[in-house]
Amino acid sequence: MCRAKIPVEIMAEKDTASSKASLPGSQQEPSSVVHRTNVASGENAGIKINLMIDSISNASVDVIVNSSNEELQLDSGAVSKSILNAACLEIQDECNQKYPRGISTSEIAITKGYCLKCKNVFHLALRSWDKNSSDSILANLTQIMTICLEEAERMGAKSLAFPILGAEMKYPIEKLPRTMYEAVKNYLDQKSSQIKDVYFVVLPEEDTEIVKKFREYLLKTEEFHSKDTASPNPSLPGPQQKAAPMTPRTNVASGENAGIEINLMTDSISNASVDVIINSTNKILQLNDGSISKFILNSAGPQIQDECNQKYPQGISTSEIAITKGYNLKCKNVFHLALPPWDENSSDLILANLTQIITTCLENAERMGAKSLAFPIIGSGVLKYPIEKLPRTMYEAVKSYSNLNSNQIKVVNFVVFPPDKEIAKKFNEYFQEILANGSAA
């Protein structure tokens, strides 16, 4: 797929108005937003990314994104307070009625805009910053922005305004411009979007360093050159065939994390005896392509391919999973995923996507009542993900999920195919390091 420049605009104080798409609920007429200075231009699915210096409560867009808290108490935090004050108290009432238990850090709450110049507000709650889990936290930021874009797309929105997410929670300023920009860019690279404008909104009273960092980064995007890339329910359905004895496994390391035991095992993943096996395949779900997928297809039987064809005739994106029965495998379900190929120029984004898809697998397994999962070493085959980056990324994804959820999942196995000795060595070294540092508990 060919990726071209994303148009970037930097905006100063108020002047011009923007258009709005048709979304649920009647809103007041939009008033003027801000004057724009066009400092870079290009095409990427027709979307412009704009830097805007103003209160986000003044934005005239289809969707305003609010950085709030898990309890959805909108009177806490500068961004949320400004939205509450401008929207009127009905917005808090709607949060209380629709989301009495609040939201998690991987969910959004959707309300009307009321007195704001938008049709809807998407409320999210970010994780607190912890430098020991920085990769996982930034991956969560990417994931939640993607969720906002996906929901806006489904609702027919053409424009969104994001505050500088994490700025109030002491996220390192130098990491935010790239993380937020790349989240939007990656979303656009994956699909043809009707969204036309995305605004990153900096409060005028916020540290001028934030403005400087975003301005510098967005101006650099003029240097972004085109590049070709290629890419290769509630209950667990049963019944399943009786499990045959497993091939002997080598359990070389294990640890405890919030009740989840993470194991490194050497075997074919098609031999795993767990509730859910994860299959790394391709976007069109042709299971006879790729060594892991072939093993799973051969062991499960052709019914698994038939179910993929029937339930997912258009395949899946790199941020989705397909769920089938396990058939002749020693599992109840198989979760099929498709990763993007490795690209050194988008390494942070690709690893964030890996974290996100592991989290998606865990969330779905939890909802379906699963207690154990087996993951292959995702990305290590033809996709050419650097082996040295995989142990930490996969482990931290599970650890982060476990830390954030009171979960019923008890066991997660990372399964290395026996010939892959270098991969086994890297994972074993990382697990031993965790045990030595006492951070597995």
ABEGO torsion letter per residue (X at the ends): XBBBBBBBBBBBBBABBBBBBBBBEBBBBBBBBBBBBBABBEBBGGBBBBBBBBBAAABBBABBBBBBBAAGBAABEAAAAAAAAAAEAAAAAAAAAABAAEBBAABBBBBBAEABABABBBBBBBBBBBAAAAAAAAAAAAAAAAAAAAAAAAAGBABBBBBBBGAAAGBBAAAAAAAAAAAAAAAAAABBBABABBBBBBBAABBAAAAAAAAAAAAAAAABBBBBBBBXXABBBOBBBBBBBBBBBBBABBBBBGGBBBBBBBBBAAABBBABBBBBBBAAGBAABEAAAAAAAAAAEAAAAAAAAAABAAEBBAABBBBBBAEABABABBBBBBBBBBBAAAAAAAAAAAAAAAAAAAAAAAAAGBABBBBBBBGABAAGBBAAAAAAAAAAAAAAAAAABBBABABBBBBBBAABAAAAAAAAAAAAAAAAAGAAX
